[in-house]
């Protein structure tokens, strides 16, 4: 599985917003861009997609910015990647347009395998929340200072 740059940036932006969720603060887009090394113009597009997916919300004005629309424990890695890229892995193109008549053909068997992989990958990614990721980051940070 290959994670797109867009999905990677989106995950980093959501992780940054997770840090401020308990404080009920909105974070200005330029702060997210600087802290996460994401080009600001690209981040605007990413945050709009995340907003359309119901994962972040925006507040307009001089004191405006972005915040999570739900608790970090309710936003999964799978949610963010699907918001950016659609399916976690694409299985559609593997079957081709032709009807599969031989049930034992490699094409049929492999399509079933890929569908199973897609399902398991979805289960794994849906089981990892941004609360989990943030907790892991805090643990790693505390180990760094020991």
N, CA, C and O atoms as a MOPAC input file, in Angstrom:
PM7 MOZYME 1SCF
protein

 N      0.83900 1    -1.17500 1     0.00000 1
 C      0.00000 1     0.00000 1     0.00000 1
 C      0.88400 1     1.23900 1     0.00000 1
 O      1.86500 1     1.32000 1     0.74000 1
 N      0.53200 1     2.17300 1    -0.81700 1
 C      1.27300 1     3.42500 1    -0.89500 1
 C      0.37300 1     4.55000 1    -0.38500 1
 O     -0.75400 1     4.71300 1    -0.85400 1
 N      0.87100 1     5.31700 1     0.57100 1
 C      0.11800 1     6.45300 1     1.10900 1
 C      0.51400 1     7.68500 1     0.30600 1
 O      1.69800 1     7.99100 1     0.16900 1
 N     -0.47500 1     8.38400 1    -0.22000 1
 C     -0.19700 1     9.57800 1    -1.01900 1
 C      0.33500 1    10.69900 1    -0.12900 1
 O      0.11000 1    10.70700 1     1.08100 1
 N      1.03800 1    11.63400 1    -0.74100 1
 C      1.53500 1    12.80300 1     0.00000 1
 C      0.36300 1    13.56300 1     0.60300 1
 O      0.45400 1    14.06600 1     1.72300 1
 N     -0.72400 1    13.64700 1    -0.12800 1
 C     -1.91600 1    14.34700 1     0.34700 1
 C     -2.45500 1    13.70000 1     1.62700 1
 O     -2.78600 1    14.39900 1     2.58500 1
 N     -2.54200 1    12.36800 1     1.64300 1
 C     -3.02500 1    11.65100 1     2.82300 1
 C     -2.05000 1    11.79700 1     3.99200 1
 O     -2.47000 1    11.95400 1     5.13800 1
 N     -0.76200 1    11.74700 1     3.70100 1
 C      0.26400 1    11.93400 1     4.74200 1
 C      0.14200 1    13.32000 1     5.36900 1
 O      0.14900 1    13.45100 1     6.59200 1
 N      0.03200 1    14.34600 1     4.53900 1
 C     -0.13300 1    15.71200 1     5.04600 1
 C     -1.42200 1    15.84400 1     5.84600 1
 O     -1.44200 1    16.50900 1     6.88200 1
 N     -2.48900 1    15.22200 1     5.38100 1
 C     -3.76800 1    15.28600 1     6.08800 1
 C     -3.64800 1    14.64800 1     7.47200 1
 O     -4.17100 1    15.18100 1     8.45100 1
 N     -2.96600 1    13.52100 1     7.55100 1
 C     -2.75900 1    12.85900 1     8.84500 1
 C     -1.94800 1    13.74800 1     9.77900 1
 O     -2.24900 1    13.83800 1    10.96900 1
 N     -0.92600 1    14.40000 1     9.24800 1
 C     -0.11000 1    15.29700 1    10.07400 1
 C     -0.91600 1    16.49700 1    10.54900 1
 O     -0.75600 1    16.93800 1    11.68700 1
 N     -1.77900 1    17.03000 1     9.69200 1
 C     -2.62400 1    18.16700 1    10.07700 1
 C     -3.60800 1    17.75400 1    11.17100 1
 O     -3.80000 1    18.48500 1    12.14300 1
 N     -4.23000 1    16.59000 1    11.01500 1
 C     -5.17000 1    16.10400 1    12.03200 1
 C     -4.43500 1    15.83300 1    13.33900 1
 O     -4.96600 1    16.11400 1    14.41300 1
 N     -3.24000 1    15.29700 1    13.26500 1
 C     -2.44700 1    15.06300 1    14.47500 1
 C     -2.12100 1    16.38300 1    15.17200 1
 O     -2.16400 1    16.46300 1    16.39900 1
 N     -1.80000 1    17.40800 1    14.40300 1
 C     -1.53300 1    18.72900 1    14.98500 1
 C     -2.78500 1    19.27400 1    15.67000 1
 O     -2.69900 1    19.82000 1    16.77000 1
 N     -3.93200 1    19.13300 1    15.03600 1
 C     -5.18700 1    19.59600 1    15.63900 1
 C     -5.54200 1    18.78300 1    16.88000 1
 O     -6.17300 1    19.29900 1    17.80300 1
 N     -5.14100 1    17.52000 1    16.90300 1
 C     -5.38100 1    16.66100 1    18.06400 1
 C     -4.68300 1    17.21900 1    19.30200 1
 O     -5.21400 1    17.13700 1    20.40900 1
 N     -3.50500 1    17.78000 1    19.11200 1
 C     -2.73700 1    18.33400 1    20.23900 1
 C     -3.49700 1    19.43700 1    20.96800 1
 O     -3.27900 1    19.65500 1    22.15900 1
 N     -4.38100 1    20.12900 1    20.26900 1
 C     -5.08600 1    21.27600 1    20.84300 1
 C     -6.56000 1    21.00100 1    21.10700 1
 O     -7.29000 1    21.90200 1    21.52300 1
 N     -7.00000 1    19.79900 1    20.87800 1
 C     -8.42500 1    19.49200 1    21.00700 1
 C     -8.93800 1    19.69800 1    22.43300 1
 O    -10.01100 1    20.27200 1    22.62000 1
 N     -8.20000 1    19.24400 1    23.43200 1
 C     -8.64600 1    19.37400 1    24.82400 1
 C     -8.71400 1    20.82500 1    25.28100 1
 O     -9.46200 1    21.15600 1    26.20100 1
 N     -7.94200 1    21.67900 1    24.64700 1
 C     -7.91700 1    23.09800 1    25.02100 1
 C     -9.01600 1    23.88400 1    24.31200 1
 O     -9.19000 1    25.07800 1    24.55500 1
 N     -9.75200 1    23.21000 1    23.43800 1
 C    -10.84200 1    23.83600 1    22.66300 1
 C    -10.35300 1    25.06800 1    21.90500 1
 O    -11.07600 1    26.05800 1    21.78800 1
 N     -9.14100 1    25.00400 1    21.39700 1
 C     -8.56900 1    26.11300 1    20.63000 1
 C     -8.71800 1    25.84700 1    19.14400 1
 O     -8.76500 1    24.69900 1    18.70000 1
 N     -8.79300 1    26.94100 1    18.37800 1
 C     -8.67800 1    26.81400 1    16.93000 1
 C     -7.24400 1    27.16800 1    16.56700 1
 O     -6.63400 1    28.03900 1    17.18600 1
 N     -6.72200 1    26.49800 1    15.57800 1
 C     -5.33600 1    26.69800 1    15.17000 1
 C     -5.33000 1    27.32900 1    13.78800 1
 O     -5.99400 1    26.84800 1    12.87000 1
 N     -4.58000 1    28.40000 1    13.64900 1
 C     -4.48500 1    29.09000 1    12.36200 1
 C     -3.74700 1    28.19900 1    11.37100 1
 O     -2.81300 1    27.48100 1    11.72700 1
 N     -4.18100 1    28.26400 1    10.14100 1
 C     -3.62100 1    27.40500 1     9.09500 1
 C     -2.10800 1    27.58900 1     8.93700 1
 O     -1.39200 1    26.62500 1     8.66500 1
 N     -1.62500 1    28.81400 1     9.10600 1
 C     -0.18300 1    29.04700 1     8.95800 1
 C      0.60200 1    28.35800 1    10.06800 1
 O      1.72700 1    27.91200 1     9.84500 1
 N      0.01500 1    28.26800 1    11.26900 1
 C      0.68900 1    27.56900 1    12.36800 1
 C      0.79000 1    26.06900 1    12.08400 1
 O      1.82400 1    25.44900 1    12.33100 1
 N     -0.29000 1    25.49900 1    11.56500 1
 C     -0.26700 1    24.07200 1    11.20900 1
 C      0.78500 1    23.83300 1    10.13100 1
 O      1.56400 1    22.88400 1    10.20800 1
 N      0.79800 1    24.70700 1     9.12700 1
 C      1.73600 1    24.56300 1     8.00500 1
 C      3.18200 1    24.59700 1     8.48800 1
 O      3.99800 1    23.77100 1     8.07700 1
 N      3.49600 1    25.54800 1     9.35600 1
 C      4.86900 1    25.68500 1     9.85500 1
 C      5.24700 1    24.50300 1    10.74100 1
 O      6.30500 1    23.90000 1    10.55700 1
 N      4.39100 1    24.17100 1    11.69600 1
 C      4.71000 1    23.09700 1    12.64900 1
 C      4.84100 1    21.73200 1    11.98200 1
 O      5.60600 1    20.88300 1    12.43900 1
 N      4.09500 1    21.52600 1    10.90500 1
 C      4.10500 1    20.21500 1    10.25400 1
 C      4.83400 1    20.21300 1     8.91000 1
 O      4.83400 1    19.20400 1     8.20500 1
 N      5.44900 1    21.33300 1     8.55700 1
 C      6.19500 1    21.45300 1     7.29200 1
 C      5.34200 1    21.04900 1     6.08300 1
 O      5.74300 1    20.22900 1     5.25700 1
 N      4.16800 1    21.64800 1     6.01200 1
 C      3.24300 1    21.40000 1     4.90600 1
 C      3.08400 1    22.70900 1     4.14100 1
 O      2.82700 1    23.74200 1     4.75900 1
 N      3.22700 1    22.70000 1     2.82000 1
 C      3.00700 1    23.93100 1     2.05200 1
 C      1.59600 1    24.47800 1     2.32400 1
 O      0.60800 1    23.75500 1     2.19400 1
 N      1.51600 1    25.75200 1     2.70100 1
 C      0.24700 1    26.33300 1     3.13600 1
 C     -0.83600 1    26.27900 1     2.05500 1
 O     -1.99700 1    25.99800 1     2.35600 1
 N     -0.46600 1    26.54400 1     0.80800 1
 C     -1.46400 1    26.51100 1    -0.26900 1
 C     -2.04900 1    25.10600 1    -0.43700 1
 O     -3.23800 1    24.95400 1    -0.72000 1
 N     -1.23400 1    24.11000 1    -0.26600 1
 C     -1.69300 1    22.72600 1    -0.36200 1
 C     -2.54700 1    22.36600 1     0.85400 1
 O     -3.53600 1    21.64300 1     0.73800 1
 N     -2.15400 1    22.87900 1     2.01700 1
 C     -2.87500 1    22.60700 1     3.25600 1
 C     -4.30100 1    23.14900 1     3.19900 1
 O     -5.21400 1    22.53700 1     3.75300 1
 N     -4.50200 1    24.28000 1     2.54100 1
 C     -5.85000 1    24.84200 1     2.38600 1
 C     -6.76000 1    23.81200 1     1.71600 1
 O     -7.87200 1    23.56400 1     2.18400 1
 N     -6.29000 1    23.21500 1     0.62600 1
 C     -7.07800 1    22.21200 1    -0.10000 1
 C     -7.35200 1    20.98200 1     0.77200 1
 O     -8.45700 1    20.43800 1     0.76800 1
 N     -6.34400 1    20.56100 1     1.50700 1
 C     -6.47100 1    19.38400 1     2.36300 1
 C     -7.50400 1    19.62800 1     3.45400 1
 O     -8.36300 1    18.78100 1     3.70300 1
 N     -7.42100 1    20.78500 1     4.10700 1
 C     -8.35700 1    21.08500 1     5.18800 1
 C     -9.78800 1    21.22100 1     4.67200 1
 O    -10.73400 1    20.86600 1     5.37500 1
 N     -9.95300 1    21.72600 1     3.46600 1
 C    -11.29500 1    21.79900 1     2.87300 1
 C    -11.86700 1    20.39800 1     2.65300 1
 O    -13.04700 1    20.15900 1     2.91100 1
 N    -11.04000 1    19.48400 1     2.18100 1
 C    -11.49100 1    18.10000 1     1.99900 1
 C    -11.82500 1    17.45100 1     3.33300 1
 O    -12.82000 1    16.73600 1     3.44700 1
 N    -10.99800 1    17.69700 1     4.33800 1
 C    -11.26300 1    17.14500 1     5.66700 1
 C    -12.54500 1    17.73600 1     6.24700 1
 O    -13.29300 1    17.05100 1     6.94500 1
 N    -12.79100 1    19.00500 1     5.95600 1
 C    -14.00700 1    19.66000 1     6.43100 1
 C    -15.23900 1    19.05100 1     5.74300 1
 O    -16.24400 1    18.77800 1     6.39900 1
 N    -15.15700 1    18.84200 1     4.43900 1
 C    -16.26900 1    18.21500 1     3.70500 1
 C    -16.55400 1    16.80600 1     4.22500 1
 O    -17.69500 1    16.34700 1     4.19100 1
 N    -15.52000 1    16.12700 1     4.70400 1
 C    -15.67600 1    14.77300 1     5.24300 1
 C    -16.17400 1    14.78400 1     6.68800 1
 O    -16.42200 1    13.72700 1     7.26600 1
 N    -16.31900 1    15.97200 1     7.27000 1
 C    -16.81400 1    16.08200 1     8.63600 1
 C    -15.77800 1    15.79700 1     9.70600 1
 O    -16.12600 1    15.48000 1    10.84300 1
 N    -14.50400 1    15.90800 1     9.35000 1
 C    -13.43300 1    15.60200 1    10.30100 1
 C    -12.88000 1    16.84400 1    10.98400 1
 O    -12.43400 1    16.77000 1    12.12900 1
 N    -12.90200 1    17.97800 1    10.30300 1
 C    -12.45500 1    19.24000 1    10.90800 1
 C    -13.52900 1    20.30100 1    10.67300 1
 O    -14.40300 1    20.14800 1     9.82000 1
 N    -13.44100 1    21.37200 1    11.44500 1
 C    -14.33400 1    22.51400 1    11.23900 1
 C    -13.49300 1    23.77700 1    11.26000 1
 O    -12.39000 1    23.80600 1    11.80600 1
 N    -14.03600 1    24.80500 1    10.66100 1
 C    -13.29800 1    26.06700 1    10.59500 1
 C    -14.08200 1    27.16700 1    11.28500 1
 O    -15.30600 1    27.11200 1    11.40400 1
 N    -13.34100 1    28.16600 1    11.73400 1
 C    -13.92300 1    29.37100 1    12.32600 1
 C    -13.32800 1    30.54000 1    11.55600 1
 O    -12.10900 1    30.65000 1    11.42900 1
 N    -14.17700 1    31.40000 1    11.05000 1
 C    -13.71100 1    32.54000 1    10.26100 1
 C    -13.32200 1    33.70500 1    11.15300 1
 O    -13.66400 1    33.76100 1    12.33400 1
 N    -12.59900 1    34.62900 1    10.54800 1
 C    -12.26800 1    35.87100 1    11.23700 1
 C    -10.83000 1    35.93700 1    11.68900 1
 O    -10.04500 1    35.01200 1    11.48000 1
 N    -10.49800 1    37.06700 1    12.32100 1
 C     -9.12400 1    37.31200 1    12.77100 1
 C     -8.66300 1    36.27600 1    13.78600 1
 O     -7.48400 1    35.92600 1    13.82800 1
 N     -9.57800 1    35.79100 1    14.59600 1
 C     -9.21400 1    34.77700 1    15.59400 1
 C     -9.62000 1    33.38100 1    15.12100 1
 O     -9.76000 1    32.45500 1    15.92000 1
 N     -9.80200 1    33.25400 1    13.82400 1
 C    -10.26600 1    31.99600 1    13.25400 1
 C     -9.16600 1    30.97700 1    13.07100 1
 O     -7.99100 1    31.23700 1    13.33000 1
 N     -9.57500 1    29.82600 1    12.62400 1
 C     -8.64800 1    28.73800 1    12.37400 1
 C     -9.41000 1    27.43700 1    12.24500 1
 O    -10.58600 1    27.42400 1    11.88400 1
 N     -8.74000 1    26.36100 1    12.53900 1
 C     -9.32500 1    25.02900 1    12.39000 1
 C     -9.25900 1    24.26800 1    13.70500 1
 O     -8.37800 1    24.49200 1    14.53600 1
 N    -10.21400 1    23.36400 1    13.86800 1
 C    -10.23300 1    22.45300 1    15.00800 1
 C    -10.85700 1    21.14200 1    14.54400 1
 O    -11.43700 1    21.07000 1    13.46000 1
 N    -10.73600 1    20.12000 1    15.35900 1
 C    -11.34700 1    18.83600 1    15.02700 1
 C    -12.85600 1    18.93600 1    15.19000 1
 O    -13.33800 1    19.59800 1    16.11000 1
 N    -13.59200 1    18.29600 1    14.32200 1
 C    -15.05400 1    18.28500 1    14.39900 1
 C    -15.55000 1    17.22000 1    15.37900 1
 O    -16.68400 1    17.28200 1    15.85500 1
 N    -14.69600 1    16.25100 1    15.67100 1
 C    -15.03200 1    15.18300 1    16.61000 1
 C    -13.83800 1    14.96300 1    17.52900 1
 O    -12.74600 1    15.47400 1    17.28100 1
 N    -14.05400 1    14.21200 1    18.57300 1
 C    -12.96400 1    13.87700 1    19.49200 1
 C    -11.92000 1    13.04000 1    18.75200 1
 O    -12.27200 1    12.26900 1    17.85900 1
 N    -10.63400 1    13.18300 1    19.11300 1
 C     -9.57700 1    12.40900 1    18.44600 1
 C     -9.79800 1    10.89500 1    18.51500 1
 O     -9.36900 1    10.16300 1    17.62300 1
 N    -10.45400 1    10.43500 1    19.55600 1
 C    -10.75000 1     9.01000 1    19.68900 1
 C    -11.83200 1     8.52800 1    18.74100 1
 O    -12.06100 1     7.32600 1    18.61000 1
 N    -12.50200 1     9.47300 1    18.07300 1
 C    -13.56500 1     9.13500 1    17.12500 1
 C    -13.12700 1     9.32400 1    15.67000 1
 O    -13.92100 1     9.12400 1    14.75100 1
 N    -11.87300 1     9.70500 1    15.46300 1
 C    -11.34400 1     9.89400 1    14.11100 1
 C    -10.24300 1     8.86300 1    13.89500 1
 O     -9.23700 1     8.85000 1    14.60400 1
 N    -10.44900 1     8.00900 1    12.91400 1
 C     -9.46500 1     6.95200 1    12.66600 1
 C     -8.54200 1     7.32100 1    11.51200 1
 O     -8.82600 1     8.21300 1    10.71300 1
 N     -7.44700 1     6.61300 1    11.45700 1
 C     -6.50300 1     6.74700 1    10.35100 1
 C     -7.21500 1     6.44100 1     9.03100 1
 O     -6.99300 1     7.11700 1     8.02600 1
 N     -8.06000 1     5.43000 1     9.04500 1
 C     -8.83100 1     5.07600 1     7.85700 1
 C     -9.75000 1     6.20100 1     7.40500 1
 O     -9.89900 1     6.43500 1     6.20500 1
 N    -10.37500 1     6.90600 1     8.36400 1
 C    -11.25200 1     8.03700 1     8.02500 1
 C    -10.49900 1     9.09100 1     7.22500 1
 O    -10.98700 1     9.57600 1     6.20500 1
 N     -9.31300 1     9.43700 1     7.69200 1
 C     -8.53600 1    10.50800 1     7.05700 1
 C     -8.03800 1    10.07000 1     5.67900 1
 O     -8.12100 1    10.83600 1     4.71900 1
 N     -7.53300 1     8.86700 1     5.57800 1
 C     -7.01800 1     8.40000 1     4.28900 1
 C     -8.14600 1     8.27700 1     3.26400 1
 O     -7.97200 1     8.64100 1     2.10100 1
 N     -9.30100 1     7.76400 1     3.69400 1
 C    -10.44400 1     7.68600 1     2.77100 1
 C    -10.90900 1     9.07700 1     2.34300 1
 O    -11.29600 1     9.27200 1     1.19100 1
 N    -10.87300 1    10.04500 1     3.26000 1
 C    -11.27900 1    11.41700 1     2.91800 1
 C    -10.38000 1    11.99900 1     1.83600 1
 O    -10.83100 1    12.79400 1     1.01100 1
 N     -9.11500 1    11.60900 1     1.83700 1
 C     -8.17000 1    12.14800 1     0.86200 1
 C     -8.12300 1    11.33500 1    -0.43100 1
 O     -8.12500 1    11.89900 1    -1.52500 1
 N     -8.08100 1    10.02000 1    -0.30000 1
 C     -7.78800 1     9.16000 1    -1.45400 1
 C     -8.92000 1     8.22700 1    -1.87100 1
 O     -8.78700 1     7.50800 1    -2.86100 1
 N    -10.01500 1     8.22500 1    -1.14600 1
 C    -11.07000 1     7.25300 1    -1.44700 1
 C    -10.73400 1     5.92800 1    -0.79600 1
 O    -10.39600 1     5.89400 1     0.38800 1
 N    -10.81800 1     4.84000 1    -1.53500 1
 C    -10.53800 1     3.50800 1    -0.99400 1
 C     -9.08100 1     3.39700 1    -0.54800 1
 O     -8.19500 1     4.06100 1    -1.08600 1
 N     -8.85900 1     2.54500 1     0.44300 1
 C     -7.49800 1     2.35500 1     0.94800 1
 C     -6.60300 1     1.71100 1    -0.10300 1
 O     -5.44800 1     2.10600 1    -0.26300 1
 N     -7.13100 1     0.72100 1    -0.82200 1
 C     -6.45800 1     0.18500 1    -2.00600 1
 C     -7.53100 1    -0.03100 1    -3.05900 1
 O     -8.66500 1    -0.38800 1    -2.73900 1
 N     -7.17400 1     0.18500 1    -4.29600 1
 C     -8.13500 1     0.05300 1    -5.38100 1
 C     -8.09600 1    -1.36300 1    -5.93100 1
 O     -7.04600 1    -1.85800 1    -6.34100 1
 N     -9.25200 1    -2.00200 1    -5.93400 1
 C     -9.35400 1    -3.36300 1    -6.43100 1
 C    -10.07200 1    -3.37800 1    -7.77900 1
 O     -9.98700 1    -4.36300 1    -8.51200 1
 N    -10.76600 1    -2.31200 1    -8.10800 1
 C    -11.59300 1    -2.25000 1    -9.31600 1
 C    -10.81000 1    -2.57000 1   -10.58000 1
 O    -11.26200 1    -3.38000 1   -11.38900 1
 N     -9.67100 1    -1.96800 1   -10.76600 1
 C     -8.92500 1    -2.13500 1   -12.01500 1
 C     -8.31000 1    -3.52500 1   -12.15100 1
 O     -7.89800 1    -3.91300 1   -13.24400 1
 N     -8.24400 1    -4.26800 1   -11.06700 1
 C     -7.61400 1    -5.58800 1   -11.12100 1
 C     -8.46100 1    -6.60800 1   -11.86300 1
 O     -7.92000 1    -7.55700 1   -12.43200 1
 N     -9.78500 1    -6.43200 1   -11.87000 1
 C    -10.64700 1    -7.42700 1   -12.50400 1
 C    -10.81600 1    -7.18300 1   -13.99000 1
 O    -11.17200 1    -8.10200 1   -14.72800 1
 N    -10.57400 1    -5.99200 1   -14.43300 1
 C    -10.79100 1    -5.67000 1   -15.83700 1
 C    -12.27500 1    -5.57700 1   -16.12700 1
 O    -13.10100 1    -5.78100 1   -15.23700 1
 N    -12.61500 1    -5.27100 1   -17.36000 1
 C    -14.01400 1    -5.13000 1   -17.74200 1
 C    -14.63600 1    -6.44600 1   -18.18900 1
 O    -15.85900 1    -6.58700 1   -18.18800 1
 N    -13.81200 1    -7.39800 1   -18.56500 1
 C    -14.33300 1    -8.67000 1   -19.07200 1
 C    -14.95000 1    -9.48000 1   -17.93400 1
 O    -14.48500 1    -9.44100 1   -16.79500 1
 N    -15.99800 1   -10.20400 1   -18.27000 1
 C    -16.63900 1   -11.07000 1   -17.29000 1
 C    -15.71800 1   -12.25900 1   -17.01900 1
 O    -15.12700 1   -12.81800 1   -17.94300 1
 N    -15.60400 1   -12.63500 1   -15.76300 1
 C    -14.74600 1   -13.76400 1   -15.39800 1
 C    -15.60000 1   -15.02600 1   -15.44200 1
 O    -16.50500 1   -15.19800 1   -14.62500 1
 N    -15.31300 1   -15.90400 1   -16.39300 1
 C    -16.11800 1   -17.12000 1   -16.54500 1
 C    -15.49000 1   -18.30900 1   -15.83500 1
 O    -16.21300 1   -19.19700 1   -15.38200 1
 N    -14.20400 1   -18.35400 1   -15.72900 1
 C    -13.51500 1   -19.46800 1   -15.08200 1
 C    -13.27900 1   -19.10600 1   -13.62100 1
 O    -12.46200 1   -18.23600 1   -13.32000 1
 N    -13.99200 1   -19.77300 1   -12.70900 1
 C    -13.89800 1   -19.48000 1   -11.28100 1
 C    -12.51600 1   -19.78000 1   -10.70600 1
 O    -12.17600 1   -19.27800 1    -9.63500 1
 N    -11.72300 1   -20.58000 1   -11.39100 1
 C    -10.39000 1   -20.91800 1   -10.91000 1
 C     -9.30300 1   -20.09600 1   -11.58900 1
 O     -8.11500 1   -20.31500 1   -11.35000 1
 N     -9.70000 1   -19.16400 1   -12.42500 1
 C     -8.68800 1   -18.35400 1   -13.10800 1
 C     -7.92500 1   -17.52200 1   -12.08800 1
 O     -8.45400 1   -17.15700 1   -11.03800 1
 N     -6.68800 1   -17.23300 1   -12.41400 1
 C     -5.87800 1   -16.39200 1   -11.53600 1
 C     -6.53500 1   -15.05100 1   -11.29600 1
 O     -6.45300 1   -14.49000 1   -10.20300 1
 N     -7.18400 1   -14.54400 1   -12.32300 1
 C     -7.83700 1   -13.24100 1   -12.21900 1
 C     -8.92500 1   -13.27100 1   -11.14300 1
 O     -9.01300 1   -12.35200 1   -10.32900 1
 N     -9.74100 1   -14.30700 1   -11.13300 1
 C    -10.83400 1   -14.42100 1   -10.16400 1
 C    -10.28100 1   -14.63300 1    -8.75300 1
 O    -10.69100 1   -13.96200 1    -7.80600 1
 N     -9.35600 1   -15.56300 1    -8.63100 1
 C     -8.79100 1   -15.89700 1    -7.32400 1
 C     -8.08000 1   -14.69100 1    -6.72000 1
 O     -8.26900 1   -14.37900 1    -5.54400 1
 N     -7.26500 1   -14.01800 1    -7.51900 1
 C     -6.52900 1   -12.87000 1    -6.99900 1
 C     -7.44700 1   -11.71100 1    -6.64200 1
 O     -7.18300 1   -10.98900 1    -5.68000 1
 N     -8.51600 1   -11.52600 1    -7.39900 1
 C     -9.45600 1   -10.45300 1    -7.05000 1
 C    -10.02800 1   -10.70500 1    -5.66000 1
 O    -10.14100 1    -9.77900 1    -4.85700 1
 N    -10.38900 1   -11.95000 1    -5.37300 1
 C    -10.90200 1   -12.29200 1    -4.04600 1
 C     -9.85300 1   -12.04800 1    -2.96400 1
 O    -10.17400 1   -11.57100 1    -1.87500 1
 N     -8.60600 1   -12.37400 1    -3.26700 1
 C     -7.51800 1   -12.13600 1    -2.31000 1
 C     -7.37900 1   -10.64200 1    -2.03700 1
 O     -7.28900 1   -10.22400 1    -0.88200 1
 N     -7.36100 1    -9.83200 1    -3.10600 1
 C     -7.21200 1    -8.38500 1    -2.93600 1
 C     -8.38500 1    -7.78500 1    -2.17200 1
 O     -8.19700 1    -6.86800 1    -1.37300 1
 N     -9.58500 1    -8.28900 1    -2.40700 1
 C    -10.74500 1    -7.80400 1    -1.65400 1
 C    -10.59500 1    -8.12600 1    -0.16700 1
 O    -10.95100 1    -7.31500 1     0.68800 1
 N    -10.06700 1    -9.31100 1     0.13600 1
 C     -9.81100 1    -9.68200 1     1.52900 1
 C     -8.75500 1    -8.80100 1     2.17100 1
 O     -8.88600 1    -8.39600 1     3.32600 1
 N     -7.70200 1    -8.50700 1     1.41100 1
 C     -6.64000 1    -7.61600 1     1.90600 1
 C     -7.21700 1    -6.23200 1     2.18000 1
 O     -6.92600 1    -5.62500 1     3.21000 1
 N     -8.03500 1    -5.73600 1     1.25500 1
 C     -8.65200 1    -4.41700 1     1.42400 1
 C     -9.50500 1    -4.38100 1     2.69700 1
 O     -9.46500 1    -3.40500 1     3.44600 1
 N    -10.26500 1    -5.43300 1     2.93400 1
 C    -11.12100 1    -5.49400 1     4.11800 1
 C    -10.29100 1    -5.49900 1     5.40300 1
 O    -10.59400 1    -4.75800 1     6.33700 1
 N     -9.24700 1    -6.32900 1     5.45500 1
 C     -8.40400 1    -6.41300 1     6.65900 1
 C     -7.66200 1    -5.10200 1     6.90400 1
 O     -7.55600 1    -4.64600 1     8.04200 1
 N     -7.15000 1    -4.50300 1     5.83500 1
 C     -6.45200 1    -3.22800 1     5.96000 1
 C     -7.39800 1    -2.16300 1     6.51000 1
 O     -7.01200 1    -1.35900 1     7.35900 1
 N     -8.62800 1    -2.16200 1     6.02600 1
 C     -9.63300 1    -1.22700 1     6.53100 1
 C     -9.88500 1    -1.42600 1     8.01400 1
 O     -9.97600 1    -0.45500 1     8.76600 1
 N     -9.99700 1    -2.67800 1     8.44100 1
 C    -10.21700 1    -2.98000 1     9.85900 1
 C     -9.06300 1    -2.46800 1    10.71300 1
 O     -9.27900 1    -1.89000 1    11.77800 1
 N     -7.84700 1    -2.68100 1    10.24500 1
 C     -6.67000 1    -2.23200 1    10.99400 1
 C     -6.64700 1    -0.71000 1    11.08200 1
 O     -6.48200 1    -0.15200 1    12.16700 1
 N     -6.81100 1    -0.03700 1     9.94300 1
 C     -6.73100 1     1.42700 1     9.93000 1
 C     -7.90300 1     2.07500 1    10.66200 1
 O     -7.74700 1     3.14200 1    11.25600 1
 N     -9.06200 1     1.44700 1    10.62400 1
 C    -10.20600 1     1.98400 1    11.35900 1
 C    -10.04800 1     1.78000 1    12.86400 1
 O    -10.69800 1     2.46200 1    13.65700 1
 N     -9.19700 1     0.85400 1    13.25000 1
 C     -8.94600 1     0.59800 1    14.66400 1
 C     -7.88000 1     1.49600 1    15.27200 1
 O     -7.65100 1     1.44600 1    16.48000 1
 N     -7.22800 1     2.31200 1    14.46200 1
 C     -6.19000 1     3.22400 1    14.95200 1
 C     -6.75700 1     4.63600 1    14.93800 1
 O     -7.01900 1     5.19500 1    13.87300 1
 N     -6.94600 1     5.21200 1    16.12500 1
 C     -7.50300 1     6.56300 1    16.21100 1
 C     -6.38400 1     7.58300 1    16.40000 1
 O     -5.25000 1     7.23400 1    16.72700 1
 N     -6.72700 1     8.83400 1    16.18900 1
 C     -5.73500 1     9.88800 1    16.39200 1
 C     -5.43200 1    10.09900 1    17.86900 1
 O     -4.38700 1    10.65100 1    18.21300 1
 N     -6.32200 1     9.67100 1    18.73300 1
 C     -6.01500 1     9.66200 1    20.16100 1
 C     -4.89500 1     8.65400 1    20.42100 1
 O     -3.96700 1     8.93600 1    21.17900 1
 N     -4.98400 1     7.48100 1    19.79200 1
 C     -3.93500 1     6.45600 1    19.91800 1
 C     -2.60000 1     6.97600 1    19.38800 1
 O     -1.55800 1     6.80900 1    20.02300 1
 N     -2.64800 1     7.60500 1    18.22000 1
 C     -1.42600 1     8.11100 1    17.58800 1
 C     -0.80100 1     9.20200 1    18.44700 1
 O      0.41800 1     9.23900 1    18.61500 1
 N     -1.62900 1    10.08900 1    18.99000 1
 C     -1.13300 1    11.16900 1    19.84700 1
 C     -0.50600 1    10.60800 1    21.12100 1
 O      0.54400 1    11.07100 1    21.56800 1
 N     -1.15900 1     9.61500 1    21.69100 1
 C     -0.63400 1     8.97700 1    22.90000 1
 C      0.72200 1     8.33300 1    22.60500 1
 O      1.65000 1     8.43900 1    23.40700 1
 N      0.83400 1     7.66700 1    21.45600 1
 C      2.09900 1     7.04600 1    21.05500 1
 C      3.18200 1     8.10000 1    20.85100 1
 O      4.33700 1     7.89300 1    21.22500 1
 N      2.80800 1     9.22400 1    20.26000 1
 C      3.77400 1    10.31100 1    20.04700 1
 C      4.26500 1    10.86100 1    21.38100 1
 O      5.45400 1    11.14100 1    21.53800 1
 N      3.35900 1    11.01900 1    22.34100 1
 C      3.74800 1    11.50900 1    23.66700 1
 C      4.68400 1    10.52400 1    24.36100 1
 O      5.65000 1    10.91800 1    25.01400 1
 N      4.38100 1     9.23700 1    24.20600 1
 C      5.22200 1     8.20000 1    24.80100 1
 C      6.62000 1     8.23400 1    24.18500 1
 O      7.62000 1     8.13600 1    24.89600 1
 N      6.68300 1     8.37400 1    22.87000 1
 C      7.96900 1     8.43800 1    22.17200 1
 C      8.75100 1     9.66900 1    22.58800 1
 O      9.96900 1     9.61400 1    22.76200 1
 N      8.04200 1    10.78600 1    22.74700 1
 C      8.68400 1    12.03500 1    23.15000 1
 C      9.25400 1    11.92100 1    24.55500 1
 O     10.36600 1    12.38400 1    24.81000 1
 N      8.50700 1    11.31100 1    25.47300 1
 C      9.00300 1    11.17000 1    26.83900 1
 C     10.19000 1    10.21700 1    26.89400 1
 O     11.09200 1    10.40800 1    27.70900 1
 N     10.20600 1     9.20200 1    26.04700 1
 C     11.34300 1     8.28600 1    25.99400 1
 C     12.57800 1     8.98300 1    25.44100 1
 O     13.70500 1     8.65900 1    25.81700 1
 N     12.36100 1     9.94300 1    24.54500 1
 C     13.45700 1    10.68600 1    23.93800 1
 C     14.21900 1    11.49800 1    24.98700 1
 O     15.43800 1    11.64600 1    24.89600 1
 N     13.50400 1    12.02100 1    25.97800 1
 C     14.12400 1    12.87600 1    26.98700 1
 C     14.74000 1    12.10800 1    28.14800 1
 O     15.44800 1    12.69400 1    28.96700 1
 N     14.48700 1    10.82600 1    28.22800 1
 C     15.04300 1    10.03700 1    29.34200 1
 C     16.51500 1     9.80000 1    29.13300 1
 O     17.16000 1     9.15800 1    29.96100 1

